[in-house]
Amino acid sequence: MEPRFISWSNDTLQLVLRADSESPVGVAYLHPAEAPSAPLASGPALVEILTVEEGRARTSQRYAESAIGKRLRYIGHTITTDGDWHILTVLQRDEETRLEAEVVLRAATGTATVQAVTSVRNSGSKPVALQAVSTLALPLLAGHHPVDAATLQLASATSQWLGENQWTVEDVRRNLPDLNLGLHEQDQRGHLLRASTSSWSTGGPLPTAAVVDADDQWCWMWQVEHNGGWAWELSETRDALGLALLGPTDDQHNWLHALQPGEEFSTVPAALAISRAGLQGALAQMTAHRRALRGPIFSRQPPVIYNDFMNTLMGDPSTERLLPLVTAAADAGADIFCIDAGWYDDTTDWWDAVGEWQPSTARFPNGLSEVTDAISSSGMGVGLWLEPEVVGVRSPVAASLPEEAFLQRRDVRIVEHGRYHLDFRHPAARAHLDETVDRLVADFNTVYFKLDYNITAGTGTDLGASSSGAGLLGHNRGYLDWLDGVKARHPQVIIENCASGAMRQDYALLARLDLQSTSDQQDPLLYPPIAANAFLSVLPEQAANWSYPQPEMDDEEIRFTLATGMLGRMCLSGFLDRMTTGQLALVREAVSVHKEILPEIQASTAFYPSGIPLWKDQWLSVGLRASERDLITVWHRGHTQNELTLHLPRWAGQEVTFNRLGSGKGFKTKWDPSGYLFLTATTPNGRPSAVTFTVEAALGTTERVKPNS
């Protein structure tokens, strides 16, 4: 029988699925621009379903060749639109179990990125124990051609507290060796797997990664969009290299979901971008997808935030300490003043007593409103820190909420670092935080919340769930629902996402929230690779990078830390009230420049003119490509090597101008019209220095056409 094909496009991305009565639906063609000419007629299934009753058809560690997945057959499909989203829905059924799998693929207009969600319905008469359901499974295709793993490199990353966004680029064959599968006449049993642990979605491996070919043209970039458990894998058959994107699984997250007859389970979303312009082209496509996820944003100018925590009050605020900082922050040009941790407790030993979120009377003898009124009177918005998912073991809230409002294992509350963990499936937990947020908005005119998350929940809760992983997934989704409610009631409120820095840096949360704290790193020399690489996982306009100038710094050190916040979202801290007039002028200048370029930041895409920064690199750079020019920050962390080469192919063959944003020296430049810029550090004795500058066509030259995606 001739195979049947389903063609679908958003006028940019071109996708073809194979759908016939002899095999499961699978991806047959994928291209960022061109319509198909010769679709592939074979390949892995689009959906993989592992159950206790039936696992894999052939034993392996891969999320592939599942018994049910191999038996799924095409039932029907629809093609629709919803605003800017183009949607393809494909339904399949396994006649033996009567399980139905519905995949919803959607792509925003103008993006070469597809997002997927898979739903499994039990139309049979028996319960089924799900162990894993793929969100998206497909061969990596360059059009209709399977890619050769020997030519590919994997760009992936890990994070840890204080050391976030550590990216590496290495050969795929380093982790997937050539096993000569053809000789054995069998497909691979192993895989290259990355997965999260516990409830920090980005506290280890990151859910964002990419595969790029050796000549840096074809690239596939993906992200799993979940605030809890996830996994992605690469595995090889004799025919193709396959990619599987999943939410929580039994093997990795103790996730087992009992699907009763008539019930439905939906996976977490995941997205795949494809480009013929290498990693930076795929990142541009993923950036467009991330902006589409956020949807329409208020037209207001994004604010500059001052936060009293980092290298400053460190969780020990008071009226006496805050009022001078309020004055100095306003003088520096900040738009929001956020009072960070500690405002709710009379002592410095508040860690295991949090949960009521009532202002301290010892720290604020005349009430917290004395400080918040001063913030408002200075022309800034009021911000407050909260950690909504935790209740300290000494907090009165620990006794006032019902037992079912807390995560539990075997009927015992989970305790981590002196804290209980709320379960946002329970209405009492959500109601407690709804009252808290509504009260703080009403009482203090709060327009900004920094929501932190400093503990993890193990594998989750087995209360009212088939498994602890299923309970954690329910809580994760309950937390997202709660955030949606907060945003609906208070659309003017800006919310920063934080989890001990960036331990929960994912697009389940960032599709809803406004900013992402990128680190708790206090050393300004260690922050640059964290800040620069954040743009691989986070929109530039959401990446809240600390700039914490201090009065004991010299001018070049102040410029260095201010440069770290320049191209994302500057989050100021530091004892600005103790600075000299000249020092505060440097801060004021940087804030002013940052505000001027924020509209460009909101529409830009990131690129790496000297390569993705590594943790120990002494020279680092990151750029943002705006419509008319490039914005670039370069850091020199102090080294005998005093020259850096930046590759700027956008401007090859042109005369260009370079304009420093702000004052200072520290660098000399030399332009090679073939597209290379040479920077030489001029600070004495190899001392650290940093600069942000623009690159644009000189007057009278012709702008080059931007490269295709």
PLY file of the C-alpha trace (Angstrom):
ply
format ascii 1.0
element vertex 709
property float x
property float y
property float z
element edge 708
property int vertex1
property int vertex2
end_header
0.00 0.00 0.00
1.25 3.47 -0.88
2.00 5.50 2.26
-0.21 8.47 3.08
1.32 11.79 4.03
-0.03 14.75 6.00
1.56 18.07 5.02
1.42 21.00 7.43
3.06 24.41 7.50
2.85 27.81 9.18
4.32 29.33 5.98
7.82 28.92 7.47
8.23 25.49 9.03
7.47 22.58 6.70
6.42 19.28 8.32
5.18 16.05 6.76
3.86 13.08 8.73
3.59 9.57 7.39
0.15 8.09 8.19
-1.02 4.72 6.88
-2.69 1.54 8.07
0.52 -0.49 8.23
2.58 1.56 10.70
2.29 4.26 13.37
2.33 7.93 12.41
5.88 9.30 12.19
7.72 12.40 11.01
8.74 12.00 7.37
9.99 15.49 6.49
11.11 18.53 8.47
12.51 21.72 6.99
12.72 25.36 8.14
11.66 26.81 4.79
11.30 24.52 1.79
8.25 22.42 0.94
8.94 18.68 0.53
10.02 16.99 -2.64
10.65 13.42 -1.52
9.35 12.55 1.98
10.93 9.71 3.92
8.63 6.67 4.04
9.96 5.06 7.22
11.15 6.14 10.63
10.38 6.01 14.37
6.89 6.49 15.77
5.66 9.97 16.69
4.31 8.69 20.04
5.87 6.26 22.49
3.86 4.86 25.41
5.41 2.64 28.08
3.11 0.85 30.51
3.59 -1.71 33.26
1.38 -4.08 31.28
3.36 -3.66 28.07
6.77 -2.05 27.97
9.02 -2.07 24.92
8.56 -4.35 21.94
12.32 -4.87 22.01
14.31 -4.51 25.18
16.51 -1.42 25.49
17.01 1.69 27.61
15.58 3.89 24.87
12.24 5.68 24.87
11.56 4.07 21.52
10.00 0.93 20.05
7.35 0.69 22.75
4.87 -2.14 22.23
1.88 0.21 22.25
3.66 2.86 20.19
4.33 0.32 17.42
0.65 -0.67 17.32
-0.79 2.85 17.12
-2.59 3.56 13.85
-3.85 6.73 12.25
-7.49 7.62 12.90
-7.72 11.21 11.68
-6.33 14.73 11.85
-7.41 18.38 11.82
-5.62 21.57 10.82
-6.76 24.77 12.53
-5.51 28.18 13.66
-5.81 30.06 16.92
-4.62 33.64 16.55
-0.98 33.46 15.48
-0.76 29.73 16.17
-1.06 27.12 13.41
-2.26 23.81 14.87
-2.12 20.22 13.63
-3.95 17.60 15.71
-3.36 13.92 14.93
-5.33 11.06 16.50
-4.12 7.44 16.68
-5.47 4.33 18.40
-4.11 1.00 19.60
-6.91 -1.48 18.97
-5.60 -4.02 21.49
-5.66 -1.76 24.54
-8.08 0.84 23.12
-5.64 3.55 24.11
-5.93 6.67 21.98
-3.00 9.06 21.50
-3.67 12.61 20.34
-0.71 14.78 19.41
-1.22 18.53 19.16
1.52 20.26 17.18
1.51 24.03 16.96
3.79 26.66 15.50
3.56 30.43 15.71
3.44 32.38 12.49
6.91 33.08 11.13
8.79 30.64 13.38
10.54 27.42 12.42
9.71 25.95 15.83
7.06 23.36 16.62
5.59 22.76 20.08
4.03 19.42 20.98
1.72 17.99 23.63
0.53 14.37 23.62
-2.67 13.22 25.32
-3.47 9.57 26.05
-7.11 8.50 26.55
-8.14 5.13 27.95
-11.09 4.08 25.82
-10.80 0.51 27.00
-12.36 -1.34 29.91
-9.24 -1.89 32.05
-6.96 0.54 33.92
-3.50 1.09 32.49
-0.37 2.03 34.46
1.57 4.58 32.40
5.34 4.65 32.95
6.35 7.12 30.23
4.63 9.00 27.43
6.67 10.93 24.90
5.73 14.52 24.21
7.53 14.32 20.87
9.54 11.55 19.21
11.07 11.88 15.77
14.13 11.27 13.62
16.43 14.23 13.15
15.94 15.09 9.49
17.61 17.56 7.15
14.56 17.84 4.98
13.87 14.20 4.08
17.44 13.01 4.74
18.39 11.40 8.09
21.44 13.09 9.55
24.74 11.33 10.10
25.63 11.23 13.79
29.32 11.24 12.88
29.03 14.83 11.60
27.13 16.24 14.57
27.99 18.16 17.71
25.85 18.40 20.82
25.47 21.74 22.61
24.15 21.07 26.11
24.46 22.45 29.60
24.32 21.83 33.30
23.56 24.15 36.18
24.20 24.14 39.88
23.76 26.74 42.59
26.23 29.58 41.88
27.35 27.90 38.66
24.42 28.10 36.28
24.34 27.79 32.49
27.60 25.93 31.97
27.40 25.03 28.28
29.68 22.72 26.35
29.88 21.70 22.70
31.16 18.20 21.98
30.92 15.52 19.32
27.75 13.43 19.50
29.95 10.39 18.98
31.60 11.03 22.34
28.44 9.74 24.02
26.92 7.75 21.15
29.82 5.74 19.69
29.54 4.09 16.29
28.53 0.52 17.19
28.34 -0.80 13.61
24.65 -1.54 14.04
24.37 -2.73 10.45
26.71 -5.63 11.14
24.57 -6.69 14.11
21.32 -6.12 12.22
19.85 -4.51 15.33
19.19 -1.00 16.57
20.91 0.60 19.54
19.85 -0.39 23.04
21.58 2.45 24.86
20.99 6.18 24.61
22.34 9.59 25.45
19.96 10.72 28.19
19.64 13.92 30.20
17.01 14.30 32.91
16.13 16.51 35.84
16.16 15.47 39.47
13.47 16.30 42.01
11.62 19.63 41.81
14.42 21.90 40.58
13.83 21.62 36.85
17.21 23.15 36.04
19.27 22.19 39.08
21.44 19.86 36.99
21.21 19.10 33.27
19.19 21.69 31.36
16.04 20.90 29.37
17.40 22.99 26.50
19.99 21.58 24.10
20.87 21.46 20.41
22.51 19.29 17.79
24.39 21.08 15.01
26.18 19.67 11.99
29.94 19.99 11.57
29.80 22.80 9.01
27.44 24.76 11.30
24.44 24.85 9.00
21.66 22.44 9.94
20.73 22.70 13.62
17.96 21.27 15.79
17.34 22.94 19.16
14.82 21.79 21.75
13.41 22.62 25.16
11.11 20.73 27.52
8.70 23.27 29.01
8.05 21.99 32.52
8.70 23.14 36.08
9.37 19.63 37.36
10.54 16.29 36.00
11.64 15.99 32.36
13.95 13.93 30.16
15.37 14.11 26.66
17.34 11.49 24.79
19.23 10.90 21.60
19.42 7.33 20.35
20.43 5.65 17.13
18.87 3.11 14.82
20.37 1.67 11.66
18.39 4.30 9.74
18.43 7.51 11.75
19.36 9.42 14.87
16.24 9.84 16.99
15.19 12.47 19.52
12.64 11.92 22.28
11.32 14.66 24.58
9.42 13.67 27.71
8.06 14.91 30.99
8.45 12.79 34.15
9.10 9.06 33.72
9.08 6.02 35.96
12.79 5.32 35.54
13.98 8.88 36.16
11.29 10.42 38.40
9.30 7.61 40.06
6.35 8.65 37.88
3.62 6.05 37.46
0.15 7.20 36.44
-2.90 4.95 36.80
-5.12 5.77 33.83
-8.63 4.54 34.52
-11.15 3.77 31.76
-12.52 7.03 30.41
-9.65 9.10 31.79
-7.07 11.16 29.90
-3.49 12.15 30.64
-1.60 14.95 28.88
2.17 15.30 28.74
4.11 18.46 29.47
4.85 20.65 26.42
8.13 20.57 24.52
9.40 22.44 21.48
11.84 21.80 18.63
13.40 24.51 16.45
15.17 23.80 13.18
17.49 26.06 11.21
19.95 26.04 8.33
21.90 28.90 9.91
23.61 26.88 12.62
23.18 27.12 16.37
22.62 30.87 16.33
19.94 30.47 13.68
18.16 27.81 15.72
18.45 30.01 18.82
16.79 32.83 16.87
13.91 30.49 16.01
13.58 29.32 19.62
13.70 32.94 20.77
10.75 33.73 18.49
8.88 30.74 19.94
9.55 31.87 23.50
8.16 35.31 22.71
5.09 33.71 21.15
4.57 31.67 24.34
4.55 34.85 26.41
1.93 36.40 24.16
1.06 40.10 24.19
3.04 42.07 26.77
2.06 45.38 28.31
3.51 48.22 26.26
5.08 49.83 29.30
8.84 50.38 29.39
10.47 47.43 31.22
11.61 48.65 34.64
15.09 48.59 36.13
14.98 46.81 39.48
17.00 47.56 42.57
17.04 44.64 45.02
18.56 45.02 48.49
19.86 41.46 48.79
22.94 40.67 46.73
26.18 41.61 48.52
24.16 44.19 50.43
21.58 43.47 53.17
21.60 39.71 52.49
18.22 39.02 54.09
18.55 41.44 57.01
16.50 44.55 56.11
15.22 47.25 58.45
13.83 50.75 58.18
17.20 52.21 59.16
19.08 50.20 56.53
16.54 50.54 53.74
15.70 54.24 53.68
19.18 55.41 52.57
19.20 52.72 49.90
15.78 53.84 48.66
17.06 57.37 48.15
20.23 56.20 46.41
18.42 53.70 44.17
15.99 56.39 43.03
18.90 58.72 42.36
20.55 56.01 40.26
17.43 55.70 38.10
15.86 52.48 39.38
12.16 52.01 38.66
11.40 49.25 41.20
12.80 48.84 44.71
12.44 45.22 45.86
12.76 44.43 49.55
14.20 40.96 49.57
14.17 38.26 52.24
13.79 38.95 55.97
11.05 41.62 56.03
8.59 39.19 57.71
10.54 38.11 60.80
11.77 39.87 63.94
15.06 37.95 64.06
17.82 36.94 61.67
16.98 33.28 62.36
13.91 33.20 60.14
14.66 30.30 57.77
12.46 27.67 59.44
9.76 30.13 60.59
8.54 31.52 57.26
5.00 31.13 56.01
2.78 33.83 57.53
4.23 36.66 55.43
3.32 39.38 57.92
5.70 42.37 58.23
8.08 42.40 61.17
7.38 45.01 63.83
10.93 44.84 65.21
12.56 45.60 61.86
9.97 48.24 61.03
8.89 49.96 64.30
6.63 52.37 62.42
5.41 49.67 60.10
6.65 48.42 56.75
4.55 51.12 55.15
7.09 53.73 56.28
9.54 52.16 53.84
7.07 51.31 51.08
5.63 54.85 51.23
9.17 56.20 50.84
9.66 53.96 47.82
6.45 55.21 46.24
7.21 58.84 47.09
10.58 58.51 45.34
8.83 57.52 42.13
9.66 53.81 42.30
7.36 50.81 42.47
7.27 48.60 45.57
8.64 45.06 45.31
8.60 42.26 47.89
10.26 38.84 48.09
8.15 35.75 48.77
8.78 32.02 48.87
5.22 30.79 48.37
5.68 27.00 48.31
7.29 26.61 51.73
6.23 26.80 55.37
8.84 26.67 58.12
8.48 23.94 60.74
8.27 26.67 63.43
5.66 28.72 61.55
2.12 28.96 62.97
0.89 28.20 59.45
2.31 24.69 59.80
-0.43 23.95 62.32
-3.25 26.03 60.85
-3.37 24.43 57.39
-4.78 20.92 56.94
-2.41 17.97 56.63
-3.50 17.44 53.03
-2.14 20.88 52.11
1.45 19.58 52.43
3.51 17.19 50.34
3.75 13.81 52.08
5.30 10.39 51.75
3.54 7.50 53.46
1.37 9.92 55.45
4.39 11.83 56.78
5.03 15.45 55.82
8.18 15.92 53.78
10.71 18.10 55.63
13.68 19.66 53.83
16.08 22.08 55.56
13.61 22.86 58.34
10.68 23.47 56.01
7.49 21.80 54.89
6.48 21.93 51.24
2.97 23.07 50.34
0.91 21.02 47.90
-0.72 23.35 45.39
-3.25 20.69 44.41
-5.00 21.53 47.67
-7.33 24.56 47.74
-6.24 25.55 51.26
-2.62 25.95 50.16
-3.63 28.11 47.22
-6.10 30.13 49.29
-3.40 30.92 51.87
-1.13 32.35 49.18
-3.98 34.12 47.40
-4.76 35.95 50.64
-1.08 36.77 51.09
-0.60 38.25 47.62
-3.88 40.15 47.64
-3.12 41.61 51.07
0.40 42.73 50.14
-0.85 44.35 46.95
-3.62 46.17 48.81
-1.64 47.19 51.91
1.62 48.30 50.31
0.72 48.97 46.67
3.08 46.15 45.72
3.69 46.02 41.96
6.57 43.52 41.92
7.08 40.12 43.51
10.24 38.07 43.53
9.07 34.46 44.00
11.83 32.22 45.30
12.09 28.46 45.78
14.99 27.28 47.94
14.20 23.63 48.76
13.40 20.54 46.73
10.68 17.96 47.25
12.47 14.69 46.58
10.49 12.60 44.10
7.26 14.22 45.27
4.16 13.17 47.21
2.22 9.92 47.12
-0.82 11.43 48.84
-3.80 11.01 46.53
-1.56 9.91 43.64
-0.50 6.72 41.87
3.14 7.53 42.64
5.23 10.26 44.19
6.21 11.45 40.72
2.56 11.73 39.71
1.83 13.69 42.88
4.70 16.08 42.15
3.43 16.60 38.60
0.02 17.46 40.06
1.60 19.98 42.42
3.70 21.49 39.60
0.58 22.01 37.53
-1.31 23.34 40.54
1.42 25.94 41.07
1.12 27.05 37.44
-2.65 27.36 37.86
-2.11 29.47 40.98
0.25 31.78 39.10
-2.32 32.15 36.34
-4.84 33.21 38.97
-2.47 35.79 40.46
-1.81 37.24 37.01
-5.53 37.34 36.22
-6.33 39.22 39.44
-3.29 41.52 39.30
-2.31 42.00 35.63
-0.23 45.06 36.53
2.03 43.09 38.90
5.47 42.06 37.62
6.74 38.68 38.85
10.35 37.56 38.91
11.01 33.82 38.89
13.76 32.64 41.24
14.84 29.33 42.75
18.12 29.75 44.59
19.06 31.70 41.49
18.18 29.75 38.34
17.34 26.28 39.64
13.90 26.47 37.99
14.64 28.25 34.72
12.02 26.74 32.40
9.30 27.86 30.02
6.42 26.44 31.98
7.17 29.29 34.39
8.70 31.82 32.01
5.73 31.64 29.65
3.82 33.16 32.58
6.33 35.24 34.52
8.26 38.36 33.60
11.87 37.86 34.65
14.24 35.05 35.59
16.92 35.42 38.25
19.99 33.91 36.61
22.16 33.22 39.70
23.00 33.83 43.35
26.69 34.14 42.38
28.27 36.92 44.49
31.65 37.09 42.74
31.48 39.59 39.86
34.36 37.82 38.08
32.44 34.52 38.01
29.12 35.97 36.87
29.88 36.76 33.16
29.60 33.19 31.75
26.36 32.71 33.69
24.91 35.94 32.34
26.08 35.46 28.77
24.90 31.86 28.47
21.52 32.60 30.05
20.33 33.80 26.64
20.52 30.21 25.32
17.72 29.27 27.73
15.98 32.58 28.51
14.79 35.55 26.49
17.20 38.49 26.83
14.40 40.70 28.18
13.69 38.10 30.90
17.26 37.39 32.02
17.70 39.31 35.29
21.47 39.56 35.71
22.87 41.10 38.86
24.94 44.28 38.72
26.23 44.93 42.23
28.65 47.88 42.33
30.16 48.69 45.70
31.85 51.79 47.18
35.12 49.88 47.73
35.41 49.13 44.00
37.46 51.26 41.66
35.84 52.68 38.52
36.85 49.77 36.25
35.46 47.22 38.70
32.18 49.16 38.83
32.00 49.20 35.03
32.73 45.47 34.96
29.78 44.48 37.15
27.46 46.99 35.47
28.33 45.51 32.05
27.11 42.11 33.27
23.58 43.46 33.56
23.59 45.63 30.46
22.27 43.31 27.73
19.68 41.39 29.75
17.57 42.93 32.49
19.75 44.89 34.87
19.08 43.94 38.49
20.92 46.46 40.66
22.17 45.93 44.17
25.04 47.22 46.29
25.50 49.96 48.88
24.77 52.81 46.51
24.13 55.07 49.50
27.81 54.88 50.49
29.21 55.76 47.08
31.01 58.91 46.10
29.36 61.30 43.68
31.60 60.02 40.89
30.83 56.38 41.60
27.08 56.97 41.67
27.41 58.87 38.39
28.84 55.71 36.78
25.85 53.72 38.02
23.41 56.39 36.86
25.04 56.45 33.42
24.80 52.66 33.04
21.15 52.60 34.12
20.34 55.36 31.65
22.07 53.53 28.79
20.35 50.28 29.74
16.95 51.96 29.60
17.73 53.39 26.18
18.54 50.00 24.68
15.74 48.02 26.39
13.39 48.37 23.39
16.09 46.81 21.20
16.74 44.07 23.76
13.05 43.13 23.68
13.21 42.47 19.92
16.73 41.01 19.65
18.23 37.56 19.33
21.44 36.46 21.02
24.63 35.34 19.33
28.15 34.43 20.47
30.84 36.20 18.42
33.74 34.41 20.16
31.89 31.13 20.79
29.81 29.94 23.71
31.64 31.07 26.88
33.18 28.37 29.05
33.41 28.65 32.83
37.14 29.38 32.96
37.45 31.53 29.83
39.36 34.72 30.49
37.77 36.48 27.51
34.00 36.22 27.05
31.49 37.88 24.78
27.81 37.87 23.94
25.87 39.84 21.38
22.28 40.80 20.70
21.25 41.20 17.09
18.85 44.13 16.74
17.22 45.28 13.53
19.79 47.94 12.62
22.82 47.10 14.71
24.47 44.60 17.05
24.86 45.17 20.79
27.90 43.38 22.23
29.35 42.99 25.71
32.93 41.79 26.15
34.50 40.83 29.47
38.25 40.45 30.04
38.66 38.70 33.39
42.34 39.47 33.71
44.99 37.44 31.92
48.25 37.80 30.03
46.36 37.09 26.80
45.25 40.58 25.89
43.56 40.10 22.49
40.18 38.69 21.50
38.77 38.02 18.03
35.04 38.47 17.42
33.41 36.95 14.34
30.74 39.29 12.97
29.65 37.85 9.61
26.61 40.13 9.44
28.94 43.03 8.70
31.41 41.31 6.37
32.27 43.43 3.35
31.12 46.64 4.99
32.59 49.64 6.68
31.22 49.73 10.20
31.20 52.02 13.21
31.72 51.02 16.83
30.17 53.05 19.62
30.89 52.45 23.27
27.79 52.55 25.46
28.91 54.54 28.47
32.23 55.91 29.60
35.57 54.24 30.18
38.49 52.94 28.19
40.11 49.56 28.56
40.00 48.36 24.92
41.31 49.12 21.45
39.58 47.81 18.30
40.71 46.87 14.79
38.22 45.93 12.06
38.86 43.39 9.32
36.22 43.85 6.55
36.06 40.08 6.08
33.95 40.12 9.25
36.37 40.00 12.17
36.87 42.49 14.98
40.07 42.38 17.04
39.95 43.76 20.59
42.99 44.50 22.68
42.75 45.03 26.42
44.55 48.16 27.60
43.94 48.02 31.35
47.22 47.97 33.28
48.70 44.72 34.62
46.03 42.58 32.94
43.33 43.78 35.32
39.71 42.81 34.56
37.68 45.11 32.35
34.43 45.03 30.40
32.71 47.07 27.74
29.37 47.17 25.95
29.36 48.65 22.46
27.33 48.74 19.26
28.29 47.71 15.74
26.43 49.18 12.79
26.96 50.03 9.16
28.82 53.26 8.57
26.88 55.98 6.81
26.78 55.50 3.06
27.20 51.71 3.15
24.52 49.24 2.14
22.93 47.02 4.76
23.46 43.33 4.05
20.44 41.07 3.69
20.02 39.02 6.85
20.86 35.33 6.41
18.03 32.87 6.01
17.02 30.84 9.06
0 1
1 2
2 3
3 4
4 5
5 6
6 7
7 8
8 9
9 10
10 11
11 12
12 13
13 14
14 15
15 16
16 17
17 18
18 19
19 20
20 21
21 22
22 23
23 24
24 25
25 26
26 27
27 28
28 29
29 30
30 31
31 32
32 33
33 34
34 35
35 36
36 37
37 38
38 39
39 40
40 41
41 42
42 43
43 44
44 45
45 46
46 47
47 48
48 49
49 50
50 51
51 52
52 53
53 54
54 55
55 56
56 57
57 58
58 59
59 60
60 61
61 62
62 63
63 64
64 65
65 66
66 67
67 68
68 69
69 70
70 71
71 72
72 73
73 74
74 75
75 76
76 77
77 78
78 79
79 80
80 81
81 82
82 83
83 84
84 85
85 86
86 87
87 88
88 89
89 90
90 91
91 92
92 93
93 94
94 95
95 96
96 97
97 98
98 99
99 100
100 101
101 102
102 103
103 104
104 105
105 106
106 107
107 108
108 109
109 110
110 111
111 112
112 113
113 114
114 115
115 116
116 117
117 118
118 119
119 120
120 121
121 122
122 123
123 124
124 125
125 126
126 127
127 128
128 129
129 130
130 131
131 132
132 133
133 134
134 135
135 136
136 137
137 138
138 139
139 140
140 141
141 142
142 143
143 144
144 145
145 146
146 147
147 148
148 149
149 150
150 151
151 152
152 153
153 154
154 155
155 156
156 157
157 158
158 159
159 160
160 161
161 162
162 163
163 164
164 165
165 166
166 167
167 168
168 169
169 170
170 171
171 172
172 173
173 174
174 175
175 176
176 177
177 178
178 179
179 180
180 181
181 182
182 183
183 184
184 185
185 186
186 187
187 188
188 189
189 190
190 191
191 192
192 193
193 194
194 195
195 196
196 197
197 198
198 199
199 200
200 201
201 202
202 203
203 204
204 205
205 206
206 207
207 208
208 209
209 210
210 211
211 212
212 213
213 214
214 215
215 216
216 217
217 218
218 219
219 220
220 221
221 222
222 223
223 224
224 225
225 226
226 227
227 228
228 229
229 230
230 231
231 232
232 233
233 234
234 235
235 236
236 237
237 238
238 239
239 240
240 241
241 242
242 243
243 244
244 245
245 246
246 247
247 248
248 249
249 250
250 251
251 252
252 253
253 254
254 255
255 256
256 257
257 258
258 259
259 260
260 261
261 262
262 263
263 264
264 265
265 266
266 267
267 268
268 269
269 270
270 271
271 272
272 273
273 274
274 275
275 276
276 277
277 278
278 279
279 280
280 281
281 282
282 283
283 284
284 285
285 286
286 287
287 288
288 289
289 290
290 291
291 292
292 293
293 294
294 295
295 296
296 297
297 298
298 299
299 300
300 301
301 302
302 303
303 304
304 305
305 306
306 307
307 308
308 309
309 310
310 311
311 312
312 313
313 314
314 315
315 316
316 317
317 318
318 319
319 320
320 321
321 322
322 323
323 324
324 325
325 326
326 327
327 328
328 329
329 330
330 331
331 332
332 333
333 334
334 335
335 336
336 337
337 338
338 339
339 340
340 341
341 342
342 343
343 344
344 345
345 346
346 347
347 348
348 349
349 350
350 351
351 352
352 353
353 354
354 355
355 356
356 357
357 358
358 359
359 360
360 361
361 362
362 363
363 364
364 365
365 366
366 367
367 368
368 369
369 370
370 371
371 372
372 373
373 374
374 375
375 376
376 377
377 378
378 379
379 380
380 381
381 382
382 383
383 384
384 385
385 386
386 387
387 388
388 389
389 390
390 391
391 392
392 393
393 394
394 395
395 396
396 397
397 398
398 399
399 400
400 401
401 402
402 403
403 404
404 405
405 406
406 407
407 408
408 409
409 410
410 411
411 412
412 413
413 414
414 415
415 416
416 417
417 418
418 419
419 420
420 421
421 422
422 423
423 424
424 425
425 426
426 427
427 428
428 429
429 430
430 431
431 432
432 433
433 434
434 435
435 436
436 437
437 438
438 439
439 440
440 441
441 442
442 443
443 444
444 445
445 446
446 447
447 448
448 449
449 450
450 451
451 452
452 453
453 454
454 455
455 456
456 457
457 458
458 459
459 460
460 461
461 462
462 463
463 464
464 465
465 466
466 467
467 468
468 469
469 470
470 471
471 472
472 473
473 474
474 475
475 476
476 477
477 478
478 479
479 480
480 481
481 482
482 483
483 484
484 485
485 486
486 487
487 488
488 489
489 490
490 491
491 492
492 493
493 494
494 495
495 496
496 497
497 498
498 499
499 500
500 501
501 502
502 503
503 504
504 505
505 506
506 507
507 508
508 509
509 510
510 511
511 512
512 513
513 514
514 515
515 516
516 517
517 518
518 519
519 520
520 521
521 522
522 523
523 524
524 525
525 526
526 527
527 528
528 529
529 530
530 531
531 532
532 533
533 534
534 535
535 536
536 537
537 538
538 539
539 540
540 541
541 542
542 543
543 544
544 545
545 546
546 547
547 548
548 549
549 550
550 551
551 552
552 553
553 554
554 555
555 556
556 557
557 558
558 559
559 560
560 561
561 562
562 563
563 564
564 565
565 566
566 567
567 568
568 569
569 570
570 571
571 572
572 573
573 574
574 575
575 576
576 577
577 578
578 579
579 580
580 581
581 582
582 583
583 584
584 585
585 586
586 587
587 588
588 589
589 590
590 591
591 592
592 593
593 594
594 595
595 596
596 597
597 598
598 599
599 600
600 601
601 602
602 603
603 604
604 605
605 606
606 607
607 608
608 609
609 610
610 611
611 612
612 613
613 614
614 615
615 616
616 617
617 618
618 619
619 620
620 621
621 622
622 623
623 624
624 625
625 626
626 627
627 628
628 629
629 630
630 631
631 632
632 633
633 634
634 635
635 636
636 637
637 638
638 639
639 640
640 641
641 642
642 643
643 644
644 645
645 646
646 647
647 648
648 649
649 650
650 651
651 652
652 653
653 654
654 655
655 656
656 657
657 658
658 659
659 660
660 661
661 662
662 663
663 664
664 665
665 666
666 667
667 668
668 669
669 670
670 671
671 672
672 673
673 674
674 675
675 676
676 677
677 678
678 679
679 680
680 681
681 682
682 683
683 684
684 685
685 686
686 687
687 688
688 689
689 690
690 691
691 692
692 693
693 694
694 695
695 696
696 697
697 698
698 699
699 700
700 701
701 702
702 703
703 704
704 705
705 706
706 707
707 708
